[in-house]
């Protein structure tokens, strides 16, 4: 049995001279892998811990809530509970949970919205015959975003795409077009809200790894 260990720093509650602490979070009869922490939309700065639960050939996404007042994780919730491979969880508002899944026979990007009374239905952001994978959210929230706004970067084939629901309309843009002789992968994204140095300058910034095939 493997358990997930996570080192983290709760900045607002630790003085500058404090040290990192190692805390065991899970003690499950499954392998817990690929953890990420998201920040929630509330005054307490609560967050959610998302991770993969590997059991046999099935992989599911689990969620734990974090309470900064008690410095504890609680309320284990199944974001997915099936026999498919649901991997690479991502989220930025604590409300929308993205993940990669093979429910439709190939890799698609799906998401669920977490409400106070539970999780909403599973929706598919992508359902094409091509594989869409590696969902990546922006660090920082763009202006005009709401709790249910979507700002997402993901891979499909050799390309990197940007998907959003800004201005109440769905947008899909191929940011880095890949071809037979080159591909883009491992995207990372940040929204910078500052208007003065230090940089990056105000706006969306996306970086990706380019691989050229000679």
N, C-alpha and C positions, 0 to 999 in steps of 0.2 A: 504494500500500500504506500502510495506517495502522497505527501501533503504539500500544500502551497505555503511557502514562507515569503514574506514581503517586508522589505526594509523601506520605511517611509518617514518623513519628517512633517509633523503638524506645526506649521510655521507660526501660527498665531498664538499657540499655547506654550511654545518652548523658548526660553531665553537664549541669547546668542551663544552662551557657553555650553549649552546642552549637547549631548551626543545623540547620534542615531540609535534607535532601539530596534531589535529584531523581535518580531512578534509572530507567533503561529496563528494563522487565521482559519485554516480549514483542518478538519480531521475526518475526512470522508473515505469511504471504501472504493474510491475511484481515483484516477490520476487527475490532479488539478494543474492546468497549464495555461500559459499565455495570459497573465492577468493584466488588466488595465484599470485605472481609476478615473472616474468622471466626476465633474463638479455639478452639483444640483443648483436649481433656480430657487434659492430661498435664503433668508437672512442668516441662517445658521451655517451656511456654507457646507451643508451636508453633501456627501458624495456617494457614488455607487462603485463597488468593485465588481467588475465583470471578468469571468474566466471560463475556460473550456473544461468540461468534465468528460474525460475519456473512460469509457467502459465498454470493453470488447471492441467491436467494429463501429459502435455508435459514438458520436461526439455531440454533446449538447452544451448550450450556453447557460451558465448560472450567474446569479446576481446576489450580492450582499450589500446591504445599506451600511453606511458609516455614520456614526454619531460623534461629532467632535467634542460634545460636552462630556461624554463618558469615555471617549477614546476607544470605541468598541464597534465591532461589526455585528449585524443582526439580520434576521428575517431572510434566510436563504430562499431564493425564488428561482424557479426554472423558467428561463426565457424561451427555451425550446425543450421539448420532451418527446423525442421520437427516435427512430432507428437510423436516421440519416447522419451525414457528417456536417455539422454546423460549427464553423470555425471563425477565427479572426474577429472577435467582437470589437466594436468601436462605438463611442458615444461622446458627446461634448456638452450636453445640457443636463445630463442626468435623467432626461425624459425620453429621448429617442435612442434606441439601441439597435445598431446595425450589426449584421453578421453575414458571413458567406455560407451558402448552403447548396447542397446538391439535391434538394427535394424534387426538382423538376427534371432530373437526369443529367444536368450539367451545372456548372457553378454559376449561381446568381447571387445578387445582393438583395437581402431582405431586411425588414426592420419592424420593430414593435414599439409602440409608445406606452410609456409607463404613466398611468394615472394614479391618483391617490387611492382609488378603490381596486387597483390591479392593472394588469397588462391588457392592452388592446389587441385586436386581431393582428395576425401576421400579414404584412403587405410586402410586395415585391417592387423594389426600385428598378430592377432590370429583369427581363425575362427573354432575352434574345437567345438564339441558338449558339451564340459564342459564349465562352466562359468569361464571366465578370467576377473579379476577386480582389482581395486585399483592400477592403474599405478603410479609408483613412480620414479622420475628421480634422478640422482646423483647430489649431491651438488659438484660443481667443474667439469671441463671438462677433461676427460682423454687425454693423449698424443695421437696425431694422429687423433683426432676427427676433423670433419669438420662441417660446418653449417648444413649439412644434415645427420650427423652421428646419430645413435640410440644407446643409452645406457639406458636401462630401467629395472626396477624391477617391478614385478606384482605378484598377487596371482591367483592361480587356485586350486579349491578344498581346501585341507589342506596344500598345498605346496606353496613355494615362488620360482619364476623363475627369471632368468636373460636373457635378450635378447639384442643383440648388432649386429651392422654391422661393427665391427672392421675388419681391413684387407680385406675390400671389400667383405666379406662373412657374411651371416647371421648365428648367433650362438644362440642357445637356451639351457640353462643349468638349471637344477633343483637344486637350491642352498640348500634349506631346504626341504627335502622330508617329507611330512606329511603322517600319517597313521590313521587307525581307532581310535587308542587310544591317538593320539597326533596331534596337528595342529600348523601351523605357520601363523602369521598374522602381520599386522601393520609394514611392512618393512620400513626401512629407509636406505639410502645409501649415501656415500661420496667417492670422489676420492681425495686422499691426494697426493700432488705433492712434498712435502718437503722430503729431503733425510737425514736431521738431526733432532734431537729433537728440539722442542716439538713434541710429537706424536699426531695423529696416524702416523705410518710409511708410506712410499711411497707405493701407490697401492690402490686397491679397498677395501672398507670396507662396509659390509652390516650387519645390525642387524635386528632381527625380534623377535616377541613375541611368545614364545612357550607355548601352553596350553595342559596340560595332562588330559585325561579323566580317572578317576580312575575306 
